[in-house]
Amino acid sequence: MEVEFPLSERDFSRIRERVYAVAGISLSDAKRTLVVARLSKVVRALRLNSFDSYLDYLERHGTADDSQEFVNALTTNLTRFWREDHHFAHLVDYVGDLMKARASQSSKRLRIWSAGCSTGQEPYTIALTLLSALPELKRWDFKILATDIDTAVIAKAASATYPDSELNGLSPERTRLFDKLSDGRIKVPAAVASLVSFKQLNLMSTPWPMKGPFDAVFCRNVAIYFDKPTQAQVFGRLGAILAPGGFLYIGHSENLGAGGAGFRLVGKTIYQSRSERAKDAA
Ligand SMILES: C[S@@+](CC[C@H](N)C(=O)[O-])C[C@H]1O[C@@H](n2cnc3c(N)ncnc32)[C@H](O)[C@@H]1O
């Protein structure tokens, strides 16, 4: 099949180097077709005639928006509501215990971070699940930070609006948690959505702008795109921003590798911070 813009070995190396340097994403050889499909659209929109000229343009004249568009095109954003459901069951038990333990404290604070939140289904699942299981949380200082490197997915997530196909496979109880719009789409109710703050954040950036500590961090199916040293670095940093005894939830095919020193495995892809570190976290 003839392709509009052929991808030379040199073009592919340049793309790989750039996306690794910016986002920590390691593209394997198997990703060539994906790269051609995703970036051809960008090359065409810029009215350029090859990947070579696109890469020259990015290096010499590219704006911050051009660089962001390059990254957005190469991220994989697959997600869904209640993905890897057992994490949410664990979270409900953990937060229930934590609420009992903090009941006598004046500060009823709960902080959760969804790192690599894509189009928002993960942080909204956290909010919907916890509020329906533990309604007392409405009176708590409860906030979810949801971040992603990709500005396009963050914009979609902030709208809290999805096609109704997102409900496929969900139980009637879960389906009822969403508002139904007159155009057939579904929306996360405003009172739930308001708990979630979406921000663009590259996990490679140092230092991260937030202090923490977080009681739980979801970083699921994000580090699979990183190489081992980068995974170790990110998981190590997540350990440092978790509250002592807090939990880290990772994707079904992931492990912490060399980043696991500060954690103990407590369930399937669920890790607890061993840290006794100072409360004024990273
Ligand atoms: C497959 S989605 C996972 C979404 C969700 N966590 C889940 O498990 O359903 C991976 C997300 O990681 C984001 N990502 C990749 N590299 C990143 C980086 N360096 N910093 C922050 N987010 C990144 C991508 O933009 C993408 O939205």
Ligand as a Chemical Component Dictionary entry (heavy atoms), coordinates in Angstrom:
data_LIG
# 
_chem_comp.id                   LIG 
_chem_comp.type                 NON-POLYMER 
_chem_comp.pdbx_formal_charge   0 
_chem_comp.three_letter_code    LIG 
# 
loop_
_chem_comp_atom.comp_id 
_chem_comp_atom.atom_id 
_chem_comp_atom.alt_atom_id 
_chem_comp_atom.type_symbol 
_chem_comp_atom.charge 
_chem_comp_atom.model_Cartn_x 
_chem_comp_atom.model_Cartn_y 
_chem_comp_atom.model_Cartn_z 
_chem_comp_atom.pdbx_ordinal 
LIG C1  C1  C 0  -3.563 4.409  28.403 1  
LIG S1  S1  S 1  -3.843 5.954  29.197 2  
LIG C2  C2  C 0  -4.243 5.422  30.843 3  
LIG C3  C3  C 0  -5.464 6.141  31.390 4  
LIG C4  C4  C 0  -5.921 5.659  32.768 5  
LIG N1  N1  N 0  -4.887 5.866  33.761 6  
LIG C5  C5  C 0  -6.354 4.222  32.728 7  
LIG O1  O1  O 0  -5.643 3.336  33.215 8  
LIG O2  O2  O -1 -7.428 3.943  32.181 9  
LIG C6  C6  C 0  -2.164 6.557  29.390 10 
LIG C7  C7  C 0  -2.087 8.063  29.610 11 
LIG O3  O3  O 0  -0.764 8.400  30.035 12 
LIG C8  C8  C 0  -0.465 9.669  29.525 13 
LIG N2  N2  N 0  0.994  9.907  29.555 14 
LIG C9  C9  C 0  1.951  9.343  28.785 15 
LIG N3  N3  N 0  3.148  9.869  29.068 16 
LIG C10 C10 C 0  2.964  10.772 30.061 17 
LIG C11 C11 C 0  3.821  11.650 30.786 18 
LIG N4  N4  N 0  5.124  11.714 30.537 19 
LIG N5  N5  N 0  3.276  12.449 31.727 20 
LIG C12 C12 C 0  1.950  12.398 31.994 21 
LIG N6  N6  N 0  1.080  11.607 31.331 22 
LIG C13 C13 C 0  1.584  10.792 30.381 23 
LIG C14 C14 C 0  -1.048 9.638  28.127 24 
LIG O4  O4  O 0  -1.262 10.931 27.591 25 
LIG C15 C15 C 0  -2.346 8.849  28.336 26 
LIG O5  O5  O 0  -3.454 9.678  28.458 27 
# 
loop_
_chem_comp_bond.comp_id 
_chem_comp_bond.atom_id_1 
_chem_comp_bond.atom_id_2 
_chem_comp_bond.value_order 
_chem_comp_bond.pdbx_ordinal 
LIG C1  S1  SING 1  
LIG S1  C2  SING 2  
LIG S1  C6  SING 3  
LIG C2  C3  SING 4  
LIG C3  C4  SING 5  
LIG C4  N1  SING 6  
LIG C4  C5  SING 7  
LIG C5  O1  DOUB 8  
LIG C5  O2  SING 9  
LIG C6  C7  SING 10 
LIG C7  O3  SING 11 
LIG C7  C15 SING 12 
LIG O3  C8  SING 13 
LIG C8  N2  SING 14 
LIG C8  C14 SING 15 
LIG N2  C9  SING 16 
LIG N2  C13 SING 17 
LIG C9  N3  DOUB 18 
LIG N3  C10 SING 19 
LIG C10 C11 SING 20 
LIG C10 C13 DOUB 21 
LIG C11 N4  SING 22 
LIG C11 N5  DOUB 23 
LIG N5  C12 SING 24 
LIG C12 N6  DOUB 25 
LIG N6  C13 SING 26 
LIG C14 O4  SING 27 
LIG C14 C15 SING 28 
LIG C15 O5  SING 29 
# 
